[in-house]
């Protein structure tokens, strides 16, 4: 199960990195911001993103024991979105010991 999840999150990570890089090469967000901000779905997308970021932050803050690392991950989640989220999950999965259950990467608090 661990190898499967690592593969899934690695693919998701690479796909979002590719999508953001290719989109950035094709379109400049800063020059198109006025147009994008006028679209109601853009507002909904931003609200969705930040609500999701809070949920992920609460989960991560429960798992991590120190505030410096919590703040670092929060900054990464806010500025990198899914890139940081998929990377965080990959890191947690790769930290598992050989016979450790996958659920430990998701639910248990670090000690």
MDAnalysis code that builds the backbone (N, CA, C; Angstrom):
import MDAnalysis as mda
import numpy as np

u = mda.Universe.empty(333, n_residues=111, atom_resindex=np.repeat(np.arange(111), 3), trajectory=True)
u.add_TopologyAttr("name", ["N", "CA", "C"] * 111)
u.add_TopologyAttr("resid", np.arange(1, 112))
u.add_TopologyAttr("resname", ["UNK", "UNK", "UNK", "UNK", "UNK", "UNK", "UNK", "UNK", "UNK", "UNK", "UNK", "UNK", "UNK", "UNK", "UNK", "UNK", "UNK", "UNK", "UNK", "UNK", "UNK", "UNK", "UNK", "UNK", "UNK", "UNK", "UNK", "UNK", "UNK", "UNK", "UNK", "UNK", "UNK", "UNK", "UNK", "UNK", "UNK", "UNK", "UNK", "UNK", "UNK", "UNK", "UNK", "UNK", "UNK", "UNK", "UNK", "UNK", "UNK", "UNK", "UNK", "UNK", "UNK", "UNK", "UNK", "UNK", "UNK", "UNK", "UNK", "UNK", "UNK", "UNK", "UNK", "UNK", "UNK", "UNK", "UNK", "UNK", "UNK", "UNK", "UNK", "UNK", "UNK", "UNK", "UNK", "UNK", "UNK", "UNK", "UNK", "UNK", "UNK", "UNK", "UNK", "UNK", "UNK", "UNK", "UNK", "UNK", "UNK", "UNK", "UNK", "UNK", "UNK", "UNK", "UNK", "UNK", "UNK", "UNK", "UNK", "UNK", "UNK", "UNK", "UNK", "UNK", "UNK", "UNK", "UNK", "UNK", "UNK", "UNK", "UNK"])
u.atoms.positions = np.array([
    [0.816, -1.193, 0.000],
    [0.000, 0.000, 0.000],
    [0.870, 1.272, 0.000],
    [1.959, 1.225, 0.783],
    [2.833, 2.397, 0.851],
    [3.379, 2.736, -0.537],
    [3.881, 1.745, -1.250],
    [4.461, 1.999, -2.578],
    [3.420, 2.568, -3.543],
    [2.213, 2.052, -3.455],
    [1.125, 2.560, -4.290],
    [0.857, 4.030, -3.989],
    [0.749, 4.371, -2.701],
    [0.485, 5.765, -2.315],
    [1.643, 6.695, -2.683],
    [2.865, 6.216, -2.518],
    [4.025, 7.022, -2.931],
    [3.939, 7.297, -4.427],
    [3.601, 6.287, -5.205],
    [3.480, 6.472, -6.657],
    [2.365, 7.460, -6.987],
    [1.220, 7.331, -6.332],
    [0.094, 8.239, -6.592],
    [0.473, 9.672, -6.265],
    [1.043, 9.899, -5.080],
    [1.386, 11.264, -4.689],
    [2.556, 11.819, -5.484],
    [3.474, 10.967, -5.901],
    [4.566, 11.424, -6.770],
    [4.017, 11.865, -8.126],
    [3.090, 11.101, -8.670],
    [2.468, 11.470, -9.947],
    [1.694, 12.776, -9.804],
    [0.928, 12.903, -8.721],
    [0.185, 14.148, -8.487],
    [1.132, 15.336, -8.346],
    [2.224, 15.145, -7.600],
    [3.216, 16.200, -7.425],
    [3.801, 16.626, -8.773],
    [4.239, 15.661, -9.556],
    [4.839, 15.978, -10.860],
    [3.820, 16.619, -11.799],
    [2.586, 16.153, -11.748],
    [1.546, 16.708, -12.620],
    [1.237, 18.162, -12.280],
    [1.132, 18.490, -10.995],
    [0.834, 19.876, -10.631],
    [2.030, 20.776, -10.931],
    [3.242, 20.284, -10.729],
    [4.433, 21.070, -11.079],
    [4.452, 21.339, -12.581],
    [4.209, 20.308, -13.377],
    [4.160, 20.466, -14.835],
    [3.073, 21.462, -15.235],
    [1.885, 21.315, -14.666],
    [0.765, 22.193, -15.011],
    [1.079, 23.648, -14.692],
    [1.653, 23.902, -13.538],
    [1.959, 25.279, -13.146],
    [3.065, 25.859, -14.012],
    [4.095, 25.086, -14.289],
    [5.188, 25.587, -15.133],
    [4.692, 25.849, -16.551],
    [3.972, 24.907, -17.129],
    [3.502, 25.101, -18.505],
    [2.501, 26.261, -18.596],
    [1.641, 26.394, -17.595],
    [0.695, 27.514, -17.585],
    [1.435, 28.835, -17.420],
    [2.441, 28.866, -16.569],
    [3.218, 30.096, -16.354],
    [3.956, 30.521, -17.615],
    [4.415, 29.561, -18.403],
    [5.102, 29.888, -19.651],
    [4.128, 30.402, -20.716],
    [2.879, 29.999, -20.591],
    [1.861, 30.376, -21.569],
    [1.121, 31.658, -21.194],
    [0.993, 31.916, -19.898],
    [0.152, 33.021, -19.440],
    [0.725, 33.617, -18.163],
    [0.769, 34.936, -18.082],
    [1.284, 35.627, -16.907],
    [0.117, 35.992, -15.986],
    [0.075, 35.391, -14.815],
    [-1.004, 35.629, -13.861],
    [-1.115, 37.102, -13.487],
    [0.013, 37.771, -13.349],
    [-0.008, 39.156, -12.885],
    [-0.553, 40.118, -13.927],
    [-0.337, 39.828, -15.211],
    [-0.889, 40.708, -16.246],
    [-2.357, 40.402, -16.523],
    [-2.812, 39.219, -16.140],
    [-4.201, 38.840, -16.371],
    [-5.057, 38.906, -15.113],
    [-4.493, 39.405, -14.009],
    [-5.199, 39.387, -12.737],
    [-6.509, 40.180, -12.772],
    [-6.507, 41.367, -13.385],
    [-7.738, 42.171, -13.417],
    [-8.876, 41.410, -14.087],
    [-8.569, 40.758, -15.186],
    [-9.591, 39.956, -15.868],
    [-10.033, 38.784, -15.002],
    [-9.071, 38.061, -14.451],
    [-9.400, 36.886, -13.637],
    [-10.203, 37.272, -12.397],
    [-9.840, 38.387, -11.771],
    [-10.535, 38.821, -10.557],
    [-11.990, 39.195, -10.835],
    [-12.311, 39.492, -12.075],
    [-13.687, 39.860, -12.416],
    [-14.585, 38.636, -12.623],
    [-14.021, 37.459, -12.648],
    [-14.784, 36.227, -12.870],
    [-15.234, 35.678, -11.506],
    [-16.544, 35.505, -11.287],
    [-17.013, 34.986, -9.996],
    [-16.387, 33.645, -9.604],
    [-16.114, 32.801, -10.581],
    [-15.511, 31.509, -10.268],
    [-14.090, 31.648, -9.728],
    [-13.411, 32.723, -10.068],
    [-12.067, 32.936, -9.527],
    [-12.159, 33.187, -8.025],
    [-13.145, 33.985, -7.615],
    [-13.345, 34.229, -6.182],
    [-13.669, 32.912, -5.475],
    [-14.563, 32.124, -6.053],
    [-14.930, 30.839, -5.458],
    [-13.717, 29.910, -5.375],
    [-12.887, 29.918, -6.396],
    [-11.691, 29.078, -6.412],
    [-10.719, 29.496, -5.319],
    [-10.541, 30.801, -5.135],
    [-9.634, 31.288, -4.086],
    [-10.170, 30.961, -2.695],
    [-11.463, 31.143, -2.478],
    [-12.052, 30.795, -1.184],
    [-11.880, 29.296, -0.940],
    [-12.157, 28.482, -1.943],
    [-11.982, 27.035, -1.831],
    [-10.543, 26.691, -1.473],
    [-9.591, 27.319, -2.147],
    [-8.173, 27.053, -1.897],
    [-7.803, 27.367, -0.448],
    [-8.213, 28.543, 0.041],
    [-7.798, 28.935, 1.389],
    [-8.527, 28.160, 2.478],
    [-9.775, 27.775, 2.261],
    [-10.459, 26.908, 3.219],
    [-9.733, 25.567, 3.276],
    [-9.396, 25.029, 2.119],
    [-8.655, 23.766, 2.064],
    [-7.289, 23.898, 2.737],
    [-6.644, 25.029, 2.565],
    [-5.342, 25.264, 3.193],
    [-5.454, 25.247, 4.714],
    [-6.515, 25.827, 5.249],
    [-6.722, 25.807, 6.699],
    [-6.924, 24.374, 7.195],
    [-7.718, 23.592, 6.472],
    [-7.946, 22.195, 6.856],
    [-6.629, 21.420, 6.862],
    [-5.856, 21.582, 5.820],
    [-4.570, 20.876, 5.727],
    [-3.614, 21.358, 6.807],
    [-3.620, 22.661, 7.086],
    [-2.751, 23.201, 8.138],
    [-3.114, 22.607, 9.501],
    [-4.393, 22.520, 9.815],
    [-4.811, 21.957, 11.106],
    [-4.332, 20.515, 11.228],
    [-4.500, 19.740, 10.152],
    [-4.017, 18.350, 10.153],
    [-2.509, 18.297, 10.358],
    [-1.780, 19.102, 9.606],
    [-0.320, 19.106, 9.696],
    [0.134, 19.599, 11.076],
    [-0.522, 20.639, 11.615],
    [-0.128, 21.187, 12.916],
    [-0.339, 20.162, 14.032],
    [-1.372, 19.330, 13.894],
    [-1.588, 18.242, 14.852],
    [-0.423, 17.252, 14.806],
    [0.065, 16.985, 13.615],
    [1.117, 15.989, 13.438],
    [2.503, 16.500, 13.818],
    [2.801, 17.732, 13.502],
    [4.146, 18.276, 13.742],
    [4.236, 18.819, 15.164],
    [5.421, 18.711, 15.769],
    [5.526, 19.088, 17.175],
    [6.064, 20.491, 17.432],
    [6.711, 21.115, 16.480],
    [7.287, 22.433, 16.746],
    [6.659, 23.533, 15.901],
    [6.544, 24.724, 16.493],
    [5.936, 25.838, 15.759],
    [6.771, 26.309, 14.569],
    [8.088, 26.300, 14.635],
    [8.834, 26.722, 13.438],
    [8.506, 25.888, 12.203],
    [8.433, 24.567, 12.367],
    [8.120, 23.700, 11.221],
    [6.675, 23.876, 10.798],
    [5.778, 24.103, 11.749],
    [4.367, 24.357, 11.420],
    [4.232, 25.633, 10.582],
    [4.923, 26.676, 10.994],
    [4.852, 27.945, 10.264],
    [5.474, 27.799, 8.875],
    [6.589, 27.091, 8.785],
    [7.228, 26.862, 7.484],
    [6.268, 26.151, 6.537],
    [5.643, 25.073, 7.016],
    [4.710, 24.348, 6.157],
    [3.503, 25.198, 5.793],
    [3.015, 26.017, 6.726],
    [1.887, 26.899, 6.409],
    [2.249, 27.845, 5.270],
    [3.421, 28.441, 5.349],
    [3.876, 29.345, 4.285],
    [3.970, 28.586, 2.956],
    [4.525, 27.394, 2.999],
    [4.628, 26.590, 1.775],
    [3.254, 26.228, 1.225],
    [2.317, 25.847, 2.101],
    [0.955, 25.524, 1.658],
    [0.291, 26.730, 1.002],
    [0.454, 27.906, 1.608],
    [-0.196, 29.116, 1.076],
    [0.406, 29.518, -0.263],
    [1.720, 29.488, -0.376],
    [2.359, 29.978, -1.593],
    [2.530, 28.925, -2.694],
    [2.571, 27.660, -2.315],
    [2.780, 26.614, -3.316],
    [1.581, 25.696, -3.509],
    [0.565, 25.809, -2.655],
    [-0.664, 25.038, -2.826],
    [-0.425, 23.545, -2.892],
    [-0.941, 22.940, -3.950],
    [-0.877, 21.484, -4.105],
    [0.549, 20.955, -4.238],
    [1.456, 21.778, -4.707],
    [2.856, 21.341, -4.768],
    [3.338, 21.009, -3.356],
    [3.102, 21.920, -2.413],
    [3.535, 21.697, -1.029],
    [2.740, 20.583, -0.367],
    [1.443, 20.517, -0.626],
    [0.604, 19.497, -0.003],
    [1.025, 18.096, -0.429],
    [1.184, 17.881, -1.725],
    [1.587, 16.555, -2.192],
    [2.994, 16.215, -1.711],
    [3.871, 17.218, -1.657],
    [5.230, 16.982, -1.169],
    [5.206, 16.595, 0.310],
    [4.381, 17.289, 1.110],
    [4.274, 16.959, 2.538],
    [3.833, 15.505, 2.728],
    [2.825, 15.093, 1.988],
    [2.339, 13.717, 2.105],
    [3.422, 12.731, 1.667],
    [4.124, 13.033, 0.584],
    [5.228, 12.163, 0.146],
    [6.288, 12.024, 1.233],
    [6.650, 13.140, 1.855],
    [7.652, 13.106, 2.927],
    [7.174, 12.204, 4.059],
    [5.903, 12.353, 4.441],
    [5.369, 11.532, 5.530],
    [5.383, 10.047, 5.165],
    [5.028, 9.728, 3.942],
    [5.038, 8.328, 3.505],
    [6.458, 7.769, 3.463],
    [7.401, 8.565, 2.979],
    [8.776, 8.085, 2.867],
    [9.470, 7.956, 4.221],
    [8.970, 8.642, 5.237],
    [9.530, 8.536, 6.581],
    [9.114, 7.252, 7.295],
    [8.100, 6.579, 6.768],
    [7.638, 5.343, 7.410],
    [8.729, 4.282, 7.383],
    [8.821, 3.565, 8.489],
    [9.740, 2.424, 8.528],
    [9.163, 1.299, 7.674],
    [9.993, 0.335, 7.349],
    [9.606, -0.719, 6.405],
    [8.271, -1.387, 6.743],
    [8.062, -1.768, 7.980],
    [6.854, -2.500, 8.359],
    [5.816, -1.627, 9.065],
    [6.036, -0.335, 9.090],
    [5.101, 0.564, 9.775],
    [3.826, 0.737, 8.947],
    [2.663, 0.728, 9.594],
    [1.403, 0.879, 8.854],
    [1.295, 2.249, 8.183],
    [0.711, 2.276, 7.009],
    [0.553, 3.516, 6.238],
    [-0.266, 4.544, 7.014],
    [-1.197, 4.098, 7.812],
    [-2.041, 5.022, 8.557],
    [-1.211, 5.931, 9.472],
    [-0.038, 5.469, 9.873],
    [0.838, 6.289, 10.711],
    [1.302, 7.554, 9.991],
    [1.355, 7.519, 8.679],
    [1.776, 8.694, 7.914],
    [0.681, 9.760, 7.879],
    [-0.540, 9.366, 8.229],
    [-1.668, 10.278, 8.104],
    [-2.297, 10.692, 9.425],
    [-2.385, 9.795, 10.380],
    [-3.197, 10.088, 11.552],
    [-2.439, 10.281, 12.859],
    [-1.343, 9.612, 13.028],
    [-0.672, 9.689, 14.320],
    [0.114, 10.969, 14.485],
    [0.099, 11.455, 15.711],
    [0.866, 12.645, 16.065],
    [2.323, 12.232, 16.290],
    [3.233, 13.066, 15.863],
    [4.644, 12.767, 16.072],
    [4.991, 12.975, 17.541],
    [5.883, 12.139, 18.042],
    [6.281, 12.247, 19.451],
    [7.722, 12.656, 19.564],
])
